[in-house]
Every structure is written in structure tokens, then in C-alpha cells.
């Protein structure tokens, strides 16, 4: 029997493409109503139109910059107005950047931290307030990374944001456990999304990633979505404060030196 979350209402940030879209699809197929939030207004309209043909009124979209407090407050209010509740939050929206840290601008650092960490905090806070006020025993899933525990060159801001997100997950789980709210994280390995497209298309760098993946392939959004579905289902009621690495074994082997590999593969500095 497949996992069902029939009639649950889920809010998924960054749901227009990649892992986020995979999660949106998995939740809809499992019977949920889904609010898709994304800053990409054009992409959001396209996705909602496509999914609406199949899932009807069970899917709805809202444009939001989750690094902005007022956008997040408005997003939560409108999601509740649309579907009357929020049972599930998936903090999936995120971004990367690639420079040695001493060459990184303050703006680049802030952009990564504001979306990956501040955004997850703001969304979790606003959804949690609603859940507590309405005695909802909800599920929250944060999209962390193998870089939550594995450092690699060229992405200091990303590593710091994902390491911080893992610790935020654990503290939130401690604080919300007594209220019946579960908070967990997923640590994807290299997954075939627009964010990682550069790596899996470059000769040499692609092989380096695959050599460090015992399962011998890159992940697909569906690999991550299956675990997200499990974590928001009744089967995970006794799981909180944990991170599940969905990485084909990459975290056992360590990651390549991203920036050096990119320079070598492209012949650029």
C-alpha cells in the first residue's frame, strides 16, 4: 500500500522545479492539497496550470520571496484562507553560489544565508504560530544537504547555511515535540536539478561525483520526494529532530572540491 496523506494541506516553498516540484507531485499523488510557493512568478503560473489540469483545485500557487518577513506572513495567511489550514510545511527553497570565501562579496553571502536559513526560519515560525494556535500536530521538513556535515571548497555560504539549518531543525524539534509537531530534515546528495546541472554535464567533474557515489548515479527529485512523503506521513510520527541523507552513499565517501573541479573541467579561473 502506498503512503497516503489524503486531505492534508501542505505548503512547499521553491516548488516550481527540481526537488521542490518532485515533492509537490508526490504530495498531490498521495491525496494532499498543496500550496506551491515560489519567487518565480512565470514558472509558478506554468506549473499551476499544468498541475491544475490533473489535480484540479487541490493545487494552488502563491508568489513569495521567503527571505522577506512580510511576504512570508502574507503567504501563510493566504494559504490558510485558501485551504483553511496548514498541516505540513516543506522548507525547500534554496540557492547556492561559488567563490572562495575571501573572494565572496557580502551581498552573495547574505543572499545565500537569507534564503536558505532566514527563509526557513521565517516560514517555520509563521506556520508554527498557526499550528500552535489551532492545536495542529503538524509535520515540518527542512531541505538540508550533505553539506550540512561535509565541507567543500567554493561554497562556504551554502555549507554554513545548511549546517545552520540542521541545527535549527534539531532545536525546533526539541521545542515543538511537546506540542505534537515533528521537525526533520533531508540531506540530498547530488541530485539532477537546475542547481546542479553544471556539475553533471562537465566531463571529469561528473566522473568525480559518480566515483564518490557508491550507488553509481546521481539522484532524481523523485528520490528525495519519496523520503519527504514518508516524513510527513503517519509512518514518521515517532521521528523528530533527525536528518536523513538521501545521497546514494555520497556522505560515506566525502565530496569533491567543487571550485577546483569546476576550474579544471572548464579551464577557467
TORVO-742499 format. One record per atom (N, C-alpha, C, CB): residue in one letter; x, y, z. Coordinates in steps of 0.1 Angstrom, whole numbers, padded with zeros to 4 digits, always signed. Glycine has a CB too. Example, Ala and Ser with C-alpha at 12.3 -4.5 7.8 and 13.67 -1.06 7.14 Angstrom:
A+0132-0057+0078 A+0123-0045+0078 A+0132-0033+0078 A+0113-0045+0090 S+0128-0022+0071 S+0137-0011+0071 S+0129+0000+0079 S+0141-0006+0057 
//
This chain:
X+0009-0012+0000 X+0000+0000+0000 X+0009+0012+0000 X-0010+0000+0012 X+0006+0022-0009 X+0014+0034-0009 X+0010+0043+0002 X+0011+0041-0022 X+0019+0053+0005 X+0016+0062+0016 X+0006+0072+0011 X+0029+0070+0020 X-0004+0075+0020 X-0014+0085+0017 X-0014+0096+0027 X-0028+0078+0017 X-0016+0108+0023 X-0018+0120+0032 X-0030+0127+0027 X-0005+0129+0032 X-0040+0119+0025 X-0053+0124+0019 X-0059+0135+0028 X-0063+0113+0018 X-0062+0146+0021 X-0069+0158+0027 X-0059+0166+0036 X-0081+0153+0035 X-0047+0163+0038 X-0037+0171+0045 X-0034+0183+0036 X-0024+0164+0048 X-0031+0194+0042 X-0027+0206+0034 X-0012+0209+0036 X-0035+0219+0038 X-0005+0209+0025 X+0010+0211+0026 X+0014+0224+0019 X+0017+0199+0019 X+0023+0231+0025 X+0029+0243+0019 X+0044+0239+0015 X+0029+0255+0029 X+0047+0241+0003 X+0060+0237-0002 X+0067+0249-0008 X+0060+0225-0012 X+0078+0254-0003 X+0085+0265-0009 X+0095+0261-0019 X+0092+0273+0002 X+0097+0269-0029 X+0106+0266-0040 X+0101+0254-0048 X+0120+0262-0035 X+0088+0254-0051 X+0081+0242-0056 X+0080+0242-0071 X+0068+0241-0050 X+0086+0251-0078 X+0084+0253-0093 X+0093+0243-0101 X+0087+0266-0097 X+0104+0239-0095 X+0113+0230-0103 X+0121+0221-0093 X+0123+0238-0112 X+0128+0212-0099 X+0138+0203-0092 X+0131+0195-0081 X+0148+0212-0086 X+0138+0195-0069 X+0133+0187-0058 X+0120+0192-0053 X+0143+0188-0047 X+0118+0205-0053 X+0105+0211-0048 X+0093+0206-0057 X+0106+0226-0049 X+0095+0206-0070 X+0084+0201-0078 X+0082+0186-0077 X+0087+0205-0093 X+0093+0179-0075 X+0091+0165-0072 X+0083+0162-0059 X+0105+0158-0071 X+0085+0170-0049 X+0078+0169-0037 X+0063+0173-0038 X+0084+0177-0025 X+0061+0184-0046 X+0047+0188-0049 X+0040+0176-0055 X+0047+0200-0057 X+0046+0170-0065 X+0039+0159-0073 X+0036+0148-0064 X+0048+0155-0084 X+0046+0144-0055 X+0044+0132-0046 X+0033+0135-0037 X+0057+0129-0039 X+0032+0147-0031 X+0021+0150-0022 X+0008+0150-0028 X+0024+0164-0015 X+0007+0156-0040 X-0006+0156-0047 X-0010+0141-0051 X-0005+0164-0060 X-0001+0133-0055 X-0005+0119-0058 X-0009+0111-0046 X+0007+0113-0065 X-0004+0116-0034 X-0008+0109-0022 X-0020+0115-0016 X+0004+0110-0012 X-0027+0124-0023 X-0040+0129-0019 X-0040+0142-0011 X-0046+0119-0010 X-0029+0149-0010 X-0029+0161-0003 X-0034+0173-0011 X-0014+0164+0002 X-0037+0184-0005 X-0038+0197-0011 X-0025+0204-0009 X-0051+0205-0005 X-0020+0211-0020 X-0007+0216-0019 X-0007+0231-0023 X+0002+0208-0028 X-0001+0239-0015 X+0002+0253-0018 X+0017+0254-0023 X+0000+0263-0006 X+0019+0258-0035 X+0032+0259-0041 X+0036+0274-0040 X+0032+0254-0056 X+0047+0276-0033 X+0052+0290-0032 X+0066+0291-0039 X+0054+0293-0017 X+0067+0302-0046 X+0080+0304-0054 X+0081+0318-0057 X+0080+0295-0066 X+0093+0323-0058 X+0096+0337-0063 X+0094+0339-0078 X+0109+0342-0058 X+0095+0328-0085 X+0094+0328-0100 X+0080+0328-0104 X+0101+0315-0106 X+0074+0340-0106 X+0060+0341-0109 X+0056+0334-0122 X+0056+0356-0110 X+0064+0336-0133 X+0061+0330-0146 X+0062+0315-0145 X+0071+0335-0156 X+0072+0309-0138 X+0073+0295-0136 X+0062+0289-0128 X+0086+0291-0130 X+0058+0297-0118 X+0047+0293-0109 X+0034+0291-0117 X+0046+0302-0097 X+0031+0301-0125 X+0019+0301-0133 X+0019+0289-0142 X+0017+0314-0141 X+0030+0286-0148 X+0031+0275-0157 X+0029+0262-0150 X+0045+0274-0164 X+0035+0260-0138 X+0034+0248-0131 X+0019+0246-0126 X+0043+0248-0119 X+0013+0256-0121 X+0000+0255-0115 X-0010+0252-0127 X-0004+0268-0108 X-0008+0258-0138 X-0017+0255-0150 X-0016+0240-0153 X-0013+0264-0162 X-0003+0235-0154 X-0001+0221-0158 X-0007+0212-0147 X+0014+0218-0160 X-0004+0214-0135 X-0009+0205-0124 X-0024+0206-0122 X-0001+0208-0111 X-0029+0218-0125 X-0043+0220-0123 X-0051+0212-0132 X-0047+0235-0125 X-0046+0209-0144 X-0053+0200-0154 X-0055+0186-0148 X-0046+0200-0167 X-0045+0182-0140 X-0046+0169-0134 X-0052+0168-0120 X-0032+0163-0134 X-0049+0178-0112 X-0053+0177-0098 X-0063+0187-0094 X-0041+0179-0089 X-0067+0195-0103 X-0078+0205-0101 X-0075+0215-0090 X-0091+0197-0097 X-0085+0217-0081 X-0084+0227-0071 X-0075+0223-0059 X-0098+0230-0065 X-0070+0211-0060 X-0061+0206-0049 X-0047+0213-0049 X-0060+0191-0049 X-0044+0220-0060 X-0031+0227-0061 X-0033+0241-0063 X-0022+0220-0072 X-0025+0249-0056 X-0027+0264-0057 X-0013+0270-0055 X-0037+0269-0047 X-0011+0282-0062 X+0002+0288-0061 X+0002+0302-0056 X+0008+0288-0075 X+0013+0306-0050 X+0015+0319-0045 X+0029+0324-0047 X+0011+0320-0030 X+0031+0336-0052 X+0044+0342-0054 X+0049+0348-0041 X+0044+0352-0065 X+0061+0344-0037 X+0066+0349-0024 X+0081+0349-0024 X+0060+0342-0012 X+0087+0359-0018 X+0102+0359-0015 X+0103+0355+0000 X+0108+0373-0018 X+0106+0343+0003 X+0106+0339+0016 X+0117+0345+0025 X+0107+0324+0017 X+0126+0352+0019 X+0136+0359+0028 X+0130+0372+0033 X+0148+0362+0019 X+0118+0376+0029 X+0112+0388+0033 X+0100+0385+0043 X+0107+0396+0021 X+0101+0390+0055 X+0091+0387+0065 X+0077+0390+0061 X+0095+0395+0078 X+0074+0401+0055 X+0061+0404+0051 X+0055+0395+0041 X+0060+0419+0046 X+0064+0391+0031 X+0060+0381+0021 X+0056+0368+0028 X+0071+0378+0011 X+0063+0363+0038 X+0061+0351+0045 X+0048+0352+0052 X+0072+0347+0054 X+0046+0362+0060 X+0033+0364+0067 X+0021+0364+0058 X+0033+0377+0075 X+0022+0371+0046 X+0011+0371+0037 X+0009+0357+0031 X+0014+0381+0025 X+0020+0350+0028 X+0019+0337+0022 X+0011+0327+0031 X+0033+0331+0019 X+0014+0327+0044 X+0008+0318+0053 X-0007+0322+0055 X+0015+0319+0067 X-0010+0335+0056 X-0024+0339+0058 X-0032+0335+0045 X-0024+0354+0059 X-0026+0337+0033 X-0034+0334+0021 X-0035+0319+0019 X-0027+0340+0009 X-0025+0311+0023 X-0026+0296+0023 X-0037+0291+0032 X-0013+0290+0026 X-0038+0297+0044 X-0048+0293+0053 X-0062+0297+0048 X-0046+0299+0067 X-0063+0309+0042 X-0075+0314+0037 X-0080+0304+0025 X-0074+0328+0031 X-0071+0299+0017 X-0074+0291+0006 X-0079+0277+0010 X-0062+0289-0003 X-0072+0271+0019 X-0074+0257+0023 X-0078+0255+0038 X-0062+0248+0020 X-0080+0266+0045 X-0085+0266+0059 X-0074+0261+0069 X-0096+0257+0060 X-0063+0255+0065 X-0053+0250+0075 X-0040+0248+0068 X-0058+0237+0081 X-0030+0246+0076 X-0017+0241+0071 X-0013+0229+0080 X-0006+0252+0070 X-0011+0217+0075 X-0007+0206+0083 X+0008+0203+0081 X-0016+0194+0079 X+0013+0207+0069 X+0027+0203+0065 X+0034+0215+0060 X+0026+0191+0055 X+0046+0216+0064 X+0055+0227+0058 X+0068+0220+0053 X+0058+0238+0068 X+0071+0223+0040 X+0084+0218+0035 X+0092+0230+0031 X+0082+0208+0023 X+0103+0233+0038 X+0112+0244+0035 X+0122+0240+0025 X+0119+0250+0048 X+0119+0241+0013 X+0127+0236+0002 X+0135+0247-0006 X+0119+0228-0008 X+0130+0259-0006 X+0136+0269-0014 X+0150+0271-0009 X+0128+0282-0013 X+0159+0273-0019 X+0173+0275-0016 X+0181+0279-0028 X+0179+0262-0010 X+0194+0283-0025 X+0202+0287-0036 X+0217+0285-0032 X+0200+0302-0039 X+0226+0285-0042 X+0240+0283-0039 X+0248+0295-0044 X+0245+0271-0046 X+0260+0294-0045 X+0270+0304-0050 X+0283+0297-0050 X+0269+0317-0042 X+0293+0302-0058 X+0306+0296-0058 X+0317+0305-0060 X+0306+0286-0070 X+0324+0308-0049 X+0336+0316-0048 X+0344+0311-0036 X+0333+0331-0048 X+0357+0312-0037 X+0365+0311-0024 X+0360+0322-0015 X+0380+0313-0027 X+0359+0319-0002 X+0352+0328+0007 X+0359+0342+0007 X+0352+0322+0021 X+0372+0343+0005 X+0378+0356+0006 X+0376+0364-0007 X+0393+0354+0007 X+0370+0358-0017 X+0366+0365-0029 X+0351+0367-0030 X+0370+0357-0042 X+0344+0363-0020 X+0329+0364-0019 X+0325+0377-0015 X+0323+0353-0011 X+0315+0383-0021 X+0310+0396-0017 X+0301+0394-0005 X+0302+0403-0028 X+0299+0404+0003 X+0290+0404+0014 X+0276+0401+0009 X+0290+0417+0022 X+0273+0407-0003 X+0259+0405-0008 X+0257+0390-0012 X+0257+0414-0020 X+0267+0384-0017 X+0265+0370-0021 X+0263+0361-0008 X+0277+0364-0029 X+0271+0364+0002 X+0269+0357+0015 X+0255+0359+0020 X+0280+0362+0025 X+0251+0372+0020 X+0238+0375+0026 X+0226+0369+0018 X+0236+0390+0027 X+0228+0368+0005 X+0217+0363-0004 X+0215+0348-0001 X+0221+0365-0019 X+0226+0341+0001 X+0225+0326+0004 X+0220+0324+0017 X+0239+0320+0002 X+0225+0331+0027 X+0220+0329+0041 X+0206+0333+0043 X+0229+0337+0051 X+0202+0344+0036 X+0188+0350+0037 X+0178+0340+0032 X+0187+0363+0031 X+0181+0333+0021 X+0171+0324+0015 X+0172+0311+0022 X+0174+0322+0000 X+0184+0305+0024 X+0185+0291+0029 X+0182+0290+0044 X+0199+0286+0026 X+0186+0300+0051 X+0184+0299+0066 X+0174+0308+0072 X+0198+0302+0073 X+0175+0321+0069 X+0165+0331+0073 X+0151+0327+0068 X+0169+0345+0069 X+0151+0323+0055 X+0138+0320+0049 X+0131+0308+0056 X+0139+0317+0035 X+0139+0298+0059 X+0134+0286+0066 X+0129+0290+0080 X+0144+0275+0067 X+0137+0298+0087 X+0132+0303+0100 X+0119+0310+0099 X+0143+0312+0106 X+0118+0320+0090 X+0106+0328+0089 X+0094+0319+0086 X+0107+0339+0078 X+0095+0310+0076 X+0084+0301+0073 X+0080+0292+0084 X+0087+0293+0060 X+0090+0287+0091 X+0087+0278+0102 X+0081+0285+0113 X+0100+0271+0107 X+0086+0297+0116 X+0080+0305+0127 X+0065+0308+0124 X+0087+0318+0129 X+0062+0313+0112 X+0048+0317+0110 X+0039+0305+0109 X+0048+0325+0096 X+0043+0294+0103 X+0035+0282+0103 X+0033+0276+0117 X+0041+0271+0093 X+0044+0276+0124 X+0043+0271+0138 X+0033+0279+0147 X+0057+0271+0145 X+0033+0292+0145 X+0024+0300+0153 X+0009+0296+0150 X+0026+0315+0150 X+0007+0294+0137 X-0007+0289+0133 X-0010+0276+0138 X-0008+0289+0117 X+0000+0266+0138 X-0003+0253+0143 X-0005+0253+0158 X+0009+0244+0139 X+0003+0261+0165 X+0001+0261+0180 X-0013+0267+0183 X+0012+0269+0186 X-0016+0278+0176 X-0029+0284+0179 X-0041+0275+0176 X-0030+0297+0172 X-0039+0266+0167 X-0050+0257+0163 X-0048+0243+0167 X-0052+0258+0148 X-0039+0240+0176 X-0036+0227+0181 X-0034+0216+0170 X-0048+0222+0190 X-0027+0220+0160 X-0024+0211+0149 X-0011+0204+0151 X-0023+0219+0135 X-0012+0191+0151 X+0000+0182+0152 X+0006+0180+0138 X-0004+0168+0159 X+0014+0190+0135 X+0019+0191+0121 X+0032+0185+0119 X+0019+0205+0117 X+0037+0185+0106 X+0050+0180+0102 X+0057+0191+0094 X+0048+0167+0093 X+0070+0192+0098 X+0078+0202+0091 X+0091+0195+0086 X+0082+0214+0101 X+0094+0197+0074 X+0106+0191+0068 X+0115+0202+0062 X+0102+0181+0057 X+0127+0203+0066 X+0137+0212+0061 X+0146+0206+0051 X+0145+0219+0072 X+0149+0212+0040 X+0158+0207+0030 X+0172+0211+0033 X+0153+0211+0015 X+0179+0202+0039 X+0193+0205+0043 X+0202+0200+0031 X+0197+0198+0056 X+0213+0193+0034 X+0222+0189+0024 X+0232+0180+0030 X+0229+0201+0017 X+0239+0172+0021 X+0251+0165+0026 X+0261+0176+0031 X+0258+0156+0015 X+0260+0188+0026 X+0269+0199+0030 X+0266+0204+0044 X+0269+0210+0020 X+0255+0198+0050 X+0253+0202+0064 X+0264+0196+0073 X+0239+0196+0069 X+0270+0185+0068 X+0281+0179+0076 X+0294+0178+0069 X+0277+0166+0081 X+0294+0179+0055 X+0306+0178+0047 X+0310+0191+0041 X+0303+0167+0036 X+0321+0196+0045 X+0326+0209+0039 X+0332+0206+0025 X+0336+0216+0048 X+0331+0216+0017 X+0338+0215+0004 X+0341+0229-0001 X+0330+0208-0006 X+0352+0231-0008 X+0357+0244-0012 X+0347+0251-0022 X+0371+0243-0018 X+0347+0264-0021 X+0340+0272-0030 X+0325+0275-0027 X+0339+0265-0043 X+0320+0268-0016 X+0306+0271-0013 X+0305+0273+0002 X+0297+0259-0017 X+0313+0282+0008 X+0313+0284+0022 X+0299+0289+0027 X+0323+0294+0026 X+0293+0298+0020 X+0280+0303+0024 X+0269+0292+0024 X+0276+0315+0016 X+0270+0284+0014 X+0260+0273+0013 X+0262+0263+0024 X+0261+0266-0001 X+0274+0259+0026 X+0277+0249+0037 X+0273+0255+0051 X+0292+0246+0038 X+0276+0268+0053 X+0272+0274+0066 X+0257+0275+0067 X+0278+0288+0067 X+0250+0278+0057 X+0236+0279+0058 X+0229+0265+0060 X+0230+0285+0045 X+0234+0255+0054 X+0229+0241+0055 X+0233+0235+0069 X+0233+0232+0044 X+0245+0238+0073 X+0248+0234+0087 X+0239+0241+0097 X+0263+0237+0090 X+0237+0254+0095 X+0228+0261+0104 X+0214+0256+0104 X+0228+0275+0101 X+0209+0252+0092 X+0196+0247+0090 X+0194+0233+0098 X+0192+0245+0076 X+0205+0225+0098 X+0204+0212+0105 X+0203+0215+0120 X+0216+0204+0102 X+0210+0224+0125 X+0209+0227+0140 X+0196+0234+0143 X+0221+0236+0144 X+0191+0242+0134 X+0178+0248+0136 X+0167+0237+0137 X+0174+0258+0125 X+0168+0227+0128 X+0159+0216+0128 X+0159+0209+0141 X+0163+0206+0117 X+0170+0207+0147 X+0171+0200+0160 X+0166+0208+0171 X+0186+0196+0162 X+0168+0221+0172 X+0163+0229+0182 X+0148+0230+0181 X+0169+0243+0182 X+0143+0232+0169 X+0129+0233+0167 X+0122+0220+0171 X+0126+0236+0152 X+0128+0209+0168 X+0122+0196+0172 X+0121+0195+0187 X+0130+0185+0166 X+0131+0200+0194 X+0131+0199+0209 X+0119+0208+0214 X+0144+0204+0215 X+0118+0220+0208 X+0108+0229+0213 X+0094+0226+0209 X+0111+0243+0208 X+0092+0219+0198 X+0079+0216+0193 X+0074+0202+0196 X+0078+0219+0178 X+0083+0194+0200 X+0079+0180+0204 X+0068+0179+0214 X+0091+0173+0209 X+0069+0187+0225 X+0058+0186+0234 X+0044+0191+0229 X+0061+0195+0246 X+0044+0198+0218 X+0032+0202+0211 X+0027+0193+0200 X+0034+0216+0206 X+0034+0182+0198 X+0030+0172+0188 X+0034+0176+0174 X+0015+0171+0189 X+0043+0185+0173 X+0048+0188+0159 X+0062+0182+0157 X+0048+0204+0158 X+0063+0175+0146 X+0076+0169+0142 X+0083+0178+0133 X+0073+0155+0135 X+0096+0179+0135 X+0105+0187+0126 X+0117+0178+0122 X+0110+0200+0133 X+0119+0176+0110 X+0130+0167+0105 X+0136+0174+0093 X+0125+0153+0101 X+0147+0168+0088 X+0155+0174+0077 X+0158+0162+0067 X+0167+0181+0081 X+0160+0166+0055 X+0165+0157+0044 X+0179+0163+0039 X+0155+0155+0033 X+0189+0154+0037 X+0201+0158+0032 X+0203+0152+0018 X+0213+0155+0041 X+0199+0159+0008 X+0201+0153-0006 X+0216+0152-0009 X+0193+0160-0016 X+0220+0142-0017 X+0233+0142-0023 X+0231+0149-0037 X+0238+0128-0025 X+0240+0147-0046 X+0240+0154-0059 X+0228+0149-0066 X+0253+0151-0067 X+0218+0158-0068 X+0205+0154-0075 X+0204+0162-0087 X+0194+0157-0065 X+0198+0156-0097 X+0197+0162-0111 X+0186+0173-0111 X+0194+0152-0121 X+0190+0185-0108 X+0182+0197-0108 X+0189+0208-0115 X+0178+0201-0093 X+0182+0219-0118 X+0188+0231-0124 X+0200+0236-0116 X+0178+0242-0127 X+0199+0235-0103 X+0210+0240-0094 X+0223+0232-0096 X+0206+0239-0079 X+0222+0219-0099 X+0234+0211-0100 X+0237+0207-0115 X+0233+0198-0092 X+0230+0213-0124 X+0232+0209-0138 X+0246+0211-0143 X+0222+0217-0147 X+0253+0221-0138 X+0266+0224-0142 X+0275+0212-0139 X+0272+0236-0136 X+0274+0206-0127 X+0283+0195-0123 X+0281+0183-0131 X+0281+0193-0109 X+0269+0179-0134 X+0267+0166-0140 X+0268+0167-0156 X+0254+0160-0137 X+0271+0179-0161 X+0274+0180-0175 X+0288+0182-0179 X+0266+0191-0181 X+0297+0184-0169 X+0311+0187-0172 X+0319+0174-0171 X+0316+0197-0162 X+0326+0170-0182 X+0335+0158-0181 X+0345+0160-0170 X+0342+0156-0195 X+0349+0149-0164 X+0359+0150-0153 X+0352+0152-0140 X+0369+0160-0156 X+0345+0163-0139 X+0338+0167-0127 X+0326+0157-0125 X+0332+0181-0127 X+0319+0154-0135 X+0308+0144-0135 X+0313+0130-0129 X+0302+0142-0148 X+0325+0126-0135 X+0330+0113-0131 X+0335+0113-0117 X+0342+0109-0140 X+0340+0125-0112 X+0345+0126-0098 X+0333+0124-0089 X+0352+0139-0096 X+0322+0131-0092 X+0310+0129-0084 X+0305+0115-0083 X+0299+0138-0089 X+0305+0108-0095 X+0300+0095-0096 X+0309+0085-0089 X+0298+0090-0110 X+0322+0087-0089 X+0332+0079-0082 X+0330+0079-0067 X+0346+0083-0086 X+0324+0090-0062 X+0322+0092-0048 X+0308+0089-0044 X+0326+0107-0044 X+0301+0082-0053 X+0287+0078-0050 X+0286+0063-0051 X+0277+0085-0060 X+0286+0056-0040 X+0285+0041-0041 X+0274+0035-0050 X+0284+0035-0027 X+0263+0042-0050 X+0252+0037-0059 X+0254+0040-0073 X+0239+0043-0054 X+0264+0048-0077 X+0268+0049-0090 X+0260+0058-0099 X+0269+0036-0096 X+0251+0066-0094 X+0243+0075-0102 X+0240+0088-0094 X+0230+0068-0107 X+0236+0098-0101 X+0230+0110-0094 X+0216+0107-0090 X+0231+0122-0104 X+0212+0115-0080 X+0198+0113-0075 X+0188+0120-0085 X+0196+0119-0061 X+0176+0117-0084 X+0165+0123-0091 X+0156+0130-0081 X+0157+0113-0100 X+0149+0140-0084 X+0139+0147-0075 X+0130+0137-0068 X+0131+0157-0082 X+0126+0126-0076 X+0117+0116-0070 X+0123+0109-0058 X+0112+0106-0081 X+0136+0107-0058 X+0143+0100-0047 X+0141+0108-0034 X+0158+0098-0050 X+0142+0121-0035 X+0141+0130-0024 X+0126+0131-0020 X+0146+0144-0026 X+0117+0131-0030 X+0103+0133-0027 X+0097+0121-0019 X+0095+0135-0040 X+0102+0109-0022 X+0097+0097-0015 X+0100+0098+0000 X+0103+0085-0021 X+0112+0103+0003 X+0115+0105+0018 X+0107+0116+0024 X+0130+0107+0019 X+0105+0127+0017 X+0097+0138+0022 X+0083+0133+0025 X+0097+0149+0012 X+0077+0125+0016 X+0064+0119+0018 X+0064+0110+0030 X+0059+0111+0006 X+0074+0102+0032 X+0074+0094+0044 X+0075+0102+0057 X+0087+0085+0043 X+0083+0113+0057 X+0085+0121+0069 X+0072+0129+0073 X+0096+0130+0067 X+0063+0131+0063 X+0051+0139+0067 X+0039+0130+0069 X+0048+0149+0056 X+0042+0117+0068 X+0031+0107+0069 X+0030+0102+0084 X+0033+0095+0060 X+0020+0094+0086 X+0018+0088+0100 X+0029+0078+0103 X+0005+0081+0101 X+0036+0073+0093 X+0047+0063+0095 X+0059+0070+0102 X+0051+0057+0082 X+0060+0083+0102 X+0071+0090+0108 X+0067+0097+0121 X+0077+0100+0098 X+0056+0093+0127 X+0051+0100+0139 X+0061+0100+0150 X+0038+0094+0143 X+0069+0090+0151 X+0079+0088+0162 X+0093+0093+0158 X+0079+0074+0166 X+0094+0100+0147 X+0107+0105+0142 X+0106+0121+0143 X+0109+0100+0128 X+0116+0126+0150 X+0117+0141+0150 X+0132+0145+0154 X+0107+0147+0161 X+0136+0156+0149 X+0149+0161+0151 X+0160+0154+0143 X+0152+0160+0166 X+0156+0146+0133 X+0166+0138+0126 X+0168+0144+0112 X+0161+0124+0125 X+0180+0139+0106 X+0182+0142+0092 X+0185+0129+0085 X+0194+0152+0090 X+0178+0127+0074 X+0180+0115+0065 X+0188+0119+0053 X+0167+0108+0062 X+0200+0113+0051 X+0208+0116+0039 X+0203+0107+0028 X+0223+0114+0042 X+0198+0114+0017 X+0193+0106+0006 X+0203+0110-0005 X+0179+0111+0002 X+0214+0102-0006 X+0226+0106-0013 X+0233+0094-0021 X+0236+0113-0004 X+0227+0083-0021 X+0233+0071-0028 X+0247+0067-0021 X+0236+0075-0042 X+0249+0072-0009 X+0261+0068-0002 X+0272+0079-0002 X+0266+0056-0006 X+0269+0090-0009 X+0279+0101-0010 X+0286+0105+0003 X+0274+0113-0017 X+0277+0106+0013 X+0282+0111+0026 X+0292+0101+0033 X+0271+0114+0036 X+0293+0089+0028 X+0302+0079+0032 X+0316+0082+0026 X+0298+0065+0029 X+0317+0088+0015 X+0329+0090+0007 X+0335+0103+0008 X+0326+0086-0007 X+0327+0114+0011 X+0332+0127+0010 X+0329+0133-0004 X+0347+0128+0013 X+0330+0146-0005 X+0326+0153-0017 X+0338+0158-0024 X+0316+0164-0014 X+0337+0160-0037 X+0348+0166-0045 X+0351+0181-0040 X+0346+0166-0060 X+0362+0186-0044 X+0365+0200-0041 X+0358+0208-0053 X+0380+0203-0041 X+0346+0213-0050 X+0338+0219-0060 X+0345+0229-0070 X+0326+0225-0054 X+0350+0239-0063 X+0356+0250-0072 X+0368+0246-0080 X+0359+0262-0063 X+0377+0238-0074 X+0388+0233-0081 X+0384+0224-0092 X+0398+0226-0071 X+0374+0216-0090 X+0369+0207-0100 X+0363+0215-0112 X+0359+0197-0094 X+0356+0225-0108 X+0350+0233-0119 X+0360+0240-0127 X+0340+0244-0112 X+0371+0246-0120 X+0381+0253-0128 X+0389+0243-0137 X+0392+0259-0117 X+0391+0231-0132 X+0398+0221-0140 X+0390+0217-0152 X+0402+0209-0132 X+0377+0215-0150 X+0368+0210-0160 X+0366+0220-0171 X+0355+0205-0154 X+0366+0233-0167 X+0363+0244-0177 X+0375+0251-0182 X+0353+0253-0171 X+0386+0249-0175 X+0398+0256-0179 X+0398+0271-0176 X+0401+0254-0193 X+0390+0275-0167 X+0388+0289-0163 X+0392+0291-0149 X+0374+0294-0166 X+0395+0304-0145 X+0398+0307-0132 X+0386+0315-0126 X+0410+0316-0131 
//
